């Protein structure tokens, strides 16, 4: 009889714990189309200190030109084959949104203005890969990419109809034909450790942030995929094209249907590729998007929508009672890359060793892009902060000031 009572008590306690956990989960606030705001005091923050963080951000606006075209030709445009081939949009003023416990507690600048987000786009790209994994279109991230991607017909109408002028030139683009490229896995591409070799959309892999030793550009030995990290937008665009061929539909459409509509994002975000990044896919002309604004293009989006995406990753892929992207994928995304401790999947920058953002918890991470555009994600303090057009050297100073406002 005593044993029976113990079993009943255990079952009752287990049921109560499950109910309490469900109640706690349901208590988490997720913004609808209209995002609710609260005062800093209502969520345990000091309003005066929070204002100091905002002033710090504004005072540290990046001094680069607001013309993205002019800025490009001062920087990446100086690289070999550095001409812009995607759309560029002049930026707005220094802008930010701070989210605590899901509520907006501060905003400044012009959060509704869609601006180029540069390499924050990479986090949206890796999300479309994750969706393909969750759907079973990619069986394992350790699979080599080669079997998933057939030769691709690039949409490139000839200036003349004389095919003889192009005799001997390949009609199809084979991304993974070389012995080195056949070894590359999805995991290698997501972590920027693939050392993919080739040219895509007129941009050779070696021309992106080229070695100062020009004699090495075409002659260096290739690294074993997975062994060496190199931030390289040509290879990011290879991943975008490979993922497009897995989905067999435009990646902006994949993102819209599976993520952005679900998190109540606005209708103003756009994801662009290049003027020459079109292919023929199932009889349709489809643009392959870029993973950033290195040569133009990428995600043009407002700060509120960036904050929604950041909040989704803070909640480990869950929105209300729906798991939009698997928790497993978010965990992989925030697991360090052996060849680069501060990097997860693109474009999750990790603080694992505390060197990236010394003022932040080691569990914090960011989605980051040139500009600087930052989505700061801090689960320990239940904070998401979007900061746009701030000097890169001021990132930790801003985080330091922000966390001082948490009581």
C-alpha positions in Angstrom: 0.0 0.0 0.0 2.9 2.4 0.9 4.5 1.6 -2.4 1.3 2.4 -4.3 1.0 5.8 -2.4 4.6 6.6 -3.3 3.9 5.9 -7.0 0.8 8.1 -6.9 2.8 10.9 -5.2 5.6 10.6 -7.8 3.2 10.7 -10.7 1.4 13.7 -9.2 4.7 15.5 -8.6 5.8 14.8 -12.2 2.5 16.1 -13.6 2.8 19.2 -11.5 6.3 19.9 -12.7 5.3 19.4 -16.3 2.3 21.8 -15.8 4.5 24.4 -14.2 7.1 24.1 -17.0 4.3 24.5 -19.6 3.0 27.5 -17.7 6.4 29.1 -17.6 6.9 28.5 -21.3 3.5 30.0 -22.1 4.4 33.0 -20.0 7.2 33.9 -22.5 6.1 36.9 -24.5 6.3 36.8 -28.3 5.5 39.9 -30.2 2.6 39.9 -32.6 2.3 42.3 -35.6 2.2 45.1 -33.1 5.2 44.9 -30.8 4.5 45.9 -27.2 6.8 48.2 -25.2 7.5 48.5 -21.5 9.4 51.0 -19.5 12.9 49.9 -18.4 11.9 49.8 -14.8 9.0 47.4 -15.6 11.6 44.8 -16.8 14.2 45.4 -14.2 16.4 48.0 -15.9 17.7 51.4 -14.9 16.3 54.0 -17.3 19.2 56.5 -16.8 21.9 54.0 -17.4 20.0 52.6 -20.4 20.0 56.2 -21.8 23.8 56.3 -21.2 24.1 53.2 -23.4 22.1 54.8 -26.2 24.1 58.1 -26.0 27.3 56.0 -26.2 26.0 54.3 -29.4 25.0 57.6 -31.0 28.3 59.2 -30.1 30.1 56.2 -31.7 28.4 56.3 -35.1 30.8 54.9 -37.7 32.5 57.7 -39.7 32.3 55.9 -43.1 30.3 57.6 -45.9 26.6 57.1 -45.8 26.8 56.4 -49.5 27.3 52.6 -49.7 28.6 52.9 -53.2 31.3 55.4 -52.2 32.2 53.3 -49.1 32.5 50.2 -51.3 35.0 51.7 -53.6 37.0 53.0 -50.6 37.2 49.4 -49.2 36.2 46.1 -51.0 36.1 47.8 -54.3 39.9 48.0 -54.3 40.2 44.2 -54.4 40.8 42.4 -57.7 37.5 42.1 -59.5 36.1 44.3 -56.8 33.4 46.1 -58.9 29.9 46.1 -57.3 27.5 43.8 -59.2 24.5 44.0 -56.8 22.2 46.8 -55.6 23.5 49.2 -53.0 21.4 51.5 -50.8 22.6 54.6 -48.9 22.4 54.0 -45.2 20.5 55.9 -42.5 21.5 57.4 -39.2 22.9 55.5 -36.2 20.0 53.4 -35.1 19.1 50.8 -32.4 16.4 48.7 -30.7 16.7 47.1 -27.3 14.5 44.1 -26.3 14.2 42.9 -22.7 12.1 39.9 -21.9 10.6 40.2 -25.4 9.4 43.8 -25.0 10.8 46.9 -26.6 12.4 49.0 -23.9 14.3 51.5 -26.0 14.7 52.6 -29.6 16.4 55.4 -31.4 17.3 56.6 -34.9 15.1 55.2 -37.6 14.2 51.6 -36.8 11.6 51.3 -39.6 14.2 52.2 -42.3 15.3 49.2 -44.4 19.1 49.4 -44.8 21.7 47.0 -46.1 22.6 44.6 -43.3 25.8 43.3 -45.0 27.0 40.0 -43.5 24.1 39.7 -41.0 22.6 38.2 -44.2 24.8 35.1 -43.6 22.7 34.2 -40.5 19.6 34.2 -42.7 21.4 32.1 -45.3 22.5 29.5 -42.7 18.9 29.4 -41.5 17.7 28.3 -44.9 20.3 25.5 -44.8 18.9 24.6 -41.4 15.4 24.5 -42.7 16.5 22.2 -45.5 18.1 19.9 -42.8 15.0 19.9 -40.7 12.9 19.1 -43.7 15.2 16.1 -44.6 16.4 17.7 -47.9 19.9 17.5 -46.4 20.4 14.2 -44.5 23.5 15.2 -42.5 25.6 18.3 -42.2 28.6 15.9 -42.5 27.5 14.9 -45.9 29.7 16.2 -48.8 27.8 18.8 -50.8 28.8 17.4 -54.2 26.1 14.7 -54.5 23.4 17.3 -53.7 24.2 19.8 -56.4 24.0 18.9 -60.1 25.7 20.9 -62.9 23.9 24.3 -63.2 22.8 26.2 -66.2 23.6 29.8 -65.7 21.2 32.3 -67.3 23.4 34.3 -69.6 21.9 35.4 -72.9 24.5 35.7 -75.5 25.1 39.2 -77.0 25.0 37.4 -80.4 23.4 34.2 -81.5 26.7 32.9 -83.0 27.5 29.9 -80.8 30.7 29.3 -82.7 32.2 32.2 -80.9 31.8 30.3 -77.7 32.8 26.8 -79.0 34.5 24.8 -76.3 33.3 26.8 -73.4 31.3 24.9 -70.8 27.5 25.3 -70.9 27.1 24.2 -67.3 28.5 25.4 -64.0 29.8 22.5 -61.9 30.6 23.9 -58.4 32.1 20.8 -56.9 34.0 19.2 -59.8 37.6 19.5 -58.5 39.1 16.8 -56.2 39.3 19.4 -53.4 35.8 20.6 -53.8 34.3 17.1 -53.8 35.6 16.7 -50.2 33.7 19.7 -48.8 30.8 19.0 -46.4 27.9 21.2 -45.5 29.5 21.7 -42.1 32.7 23.0 -43.7 30.7 25.5 -45.8 28.6 26.7 -42.8 31.8 27.3 -40.8 33.8 28.9 -43.5 36.4 26.2 -43.4 35.8 24.7 -46.9 38.7 26.3 -48.9 36.4 25.9 -52.0 38.3 26.8 -55.1 36.9 28.4 -58.2 35.1 31.5 -59.6 31.4 32.3 -59.1 29.6 35.4 -60.5 32.9 36.7 -61.8 34.5 36.7 -58.3 37.5 34.2 -57.9 37.8 32.8 -54.4 41.4 34.2 -54.1 40.2 37.8 -55.0 38.1 38.2 -51.8 40.4 39.7 -49.1 43.4 38.6 -51.2 46.7 37.6 -49.7 49.3 40.4 -49.6 51.6 38.0 -51.5 50.2 38.1 -55.0 52.4 35.2 -56.2 50.3 32.9 -53.9 46.9 33.8 -55.4 46.9 31.1 -58.0 49.6 28.8 -56.7 49.1 28.0 -53.1 48.3 24.5 -51.9 44.7 23.9 -50.9 43.9 23.2 -47.2 42.0 20.0 -46.2 38.4 21.1 -45.9 37.5 21.8 -42.3 41.1 22.5 -41.2 41.5 26.2 -41.8 39.0 29.1 -41.3 38.8 31.9 -43.9 36.1 34.5 -44.1 35.3 34.5 -47.8 32.1 35.8 -49.6 32.7 33.9 -52.8 32.4 30.7 -50.9 29.4 32.0 -49.0 27.7 32.6 -52.4 28.6 29.0 -53.4 26.6 27.9 -50.3 23.7 30.1 -51.3 23.7 28.6 -54.8 24.0 25.0 -53.5 21.1 25.6 -51.1 19.0 27.1 -53.8 19.4 23.9 -55.8 18.5 21.7 -52.8 15.3 23.7 -52.2 14.5 24.2 -55.9 12.9 27.5 -55.1 14.2 31.0 -54.4 15.7 31.3 -50.9 13.9 34.6 -50.1 10.7 32.7 -50.6 11.9 29.9 -48.4 12.8 32.4 -45.7 9.5 34.3 -46.0 7.2 31.3 -45.8 9.1 29.4 -43.0 10.5 32.2 -40.8 9.7 35.9 -41.6 5.9 35.5 -41.9 5.9 33.3 -38.8 7.7 35.9 -36.6 5.4 38.7 -37.9 8.2 40.5 -39.8 7.3 43.5 -41.9 6.7 43.4 -45.6 9.6 45.7 -46.3 12.6 43.4 -46.1 14.3 42.2 -49.4 17.0 39.7 -50.2 19.0 40.4 -53.3 21.6 38.7 -55.4 23.7 40.1 -58.3 22.9 41.3 -61.8 24.6 38.2 -63.2 23.5 35.6 -60.5 20.6 34.1 -62.4 20.2 30.4 -63.3 17.7 28.2 -65.1 15.9 26.1 -62.5 13.1 23.8 -63.5 12.5 25.9 -66.6 12.3 29.2 -64.6 14.8 32.0 -64.4 15.8 32.3 -60.7 18.2 34.6 -58.9 20.7 33.1 -56.5 21.0 35.6 -53.6 24.2 36.7 -52.0 25.3 36.1 -48.4 26.2 39.8 -47.8 26.9 43.2 -49.3 30.5 42.6 -50.2 29.8 43.3 -53.9 26.3 44.7 -53.3 23.0 42.8 -52.7 22.3 40.8 -49.6 19.5 41.5 -47.1 18.0 45.0 -46.9 16.0 45.0 -43.7 14.8 47.3 -40.9 16.0 47.1 -37.3 12.6 45.8 -35.9 12.8 42.8 -38.3 16.4 42.2 -37.3 15.3 42.2 -33.7 12.6 39.6 -34.4 15.1 37.3 -36.0 17.5 37.8 -33.1 14.7 37.0 -30.6 14.0 33.8 -32.5 17.6 32.7 -32.0 17.5 33.8 -28.4 14.5 31.5 -28.0 16.4 28.6 -29.7 14.2 28.6 -32.8 10.8 28.7 -31.1 8.1 31.3 -31.7 5.0 31.0 -29.5 4.2 27.2 -29.4 5.9 26.5 -32.8 9.5 25.3 -33.4 10.3 27.2 -36.6 13.8 25.9 -36.8 15.1 23.0 -34.7 16.8 23.6 -31.4 19.4 21.2 -32.7 20.2 23.6 -35.5 20.5 26.6 -33.1 22.8 24.5 -30.9 25.0 23.6 -33.8 25.0 27.3 -34.9 26.3 28.4 -31.5 28.9 25.6 -31.2 32.4 26.8 -31.7 34.4 26.0 -34.9 37.6 24.1 -34.0 39.6 26.1 -36.6 38.1 29.4 -35.3 37.0 29.5 -31.7 34.9 32.6 -32.0 32.8 31.4 -34.9 29.8 29.0 -35.1 27.7 28.6 -38.2 27.7 31.7 -40.4 27.2 34.4 -39.1 27.1 33.5 -35.4 30.0 35.2 -33.7 30.6 33.5 -30.3 32.0 34.9 -27.0 33.1 31.5 -25.7 36.5 32.6 -24.5 35.3 36.1 -23.5 37.7 37.8 -25.9 35.2 39.0 -28.5 33.0 40.9 -26.1 34.8 41.0 -22.7 31.8 42.7 -21.0 29.3 40.1 -22.1 28.5 36.6 -20.8 30.5 33.9 -22.5 27.2 32.5 -23.7 26.3 35.6 -25.6 26.6 35.7 -29.4 26.0 38.1 -32.2 24.8 38.2 -35.8 27.3 40.7 -37.2 27.8 42.5 -40.5 29.9 45.3 -41.9 28.7 48.8 -41.1 28.8 47.8 -38.3 25.4 46.1 -38.1 25.0 44.0 -34.9 22.3 41.8 -33.4 23.4 41.1 -29.9 21.8 38.0 -28.3 22.1 37.5 -24.5 20.1 34.6 -23.0 21.4 35.1 -19.5 19.9 38.6 -19.4 17.1 37.9 -21.8 18.2 40.7 -24.0 18.4 41.3 -27.8 19.9 44.5 -29.0 20.1 45.7 -32.6 22.7 48.4 -33.2 23.3 49.8 -36.7 26.1 51.9 -38.1 28.2 51.9 -34.9 32.0 51.9 -35.0 33.2 48.3 -34.7 35.7 49.3 -32.0 32.8 50.5 -29.8 30.8 47.2 -29.7 32.1 46.1 -26.3 31.7 49.6 -24.9 28.1 49.6 -25.9 27.5 46.1 -24.4 29.2 47.2 -21.2 27.0 50.2 -20.9 23.9 48.2 -21.8 24.5 45.5 -19.2 25.2 48.2 -16.5 21.5 49.1 -17.0 20.4 45.6 -15.9 19.6 45.7 -12.2 
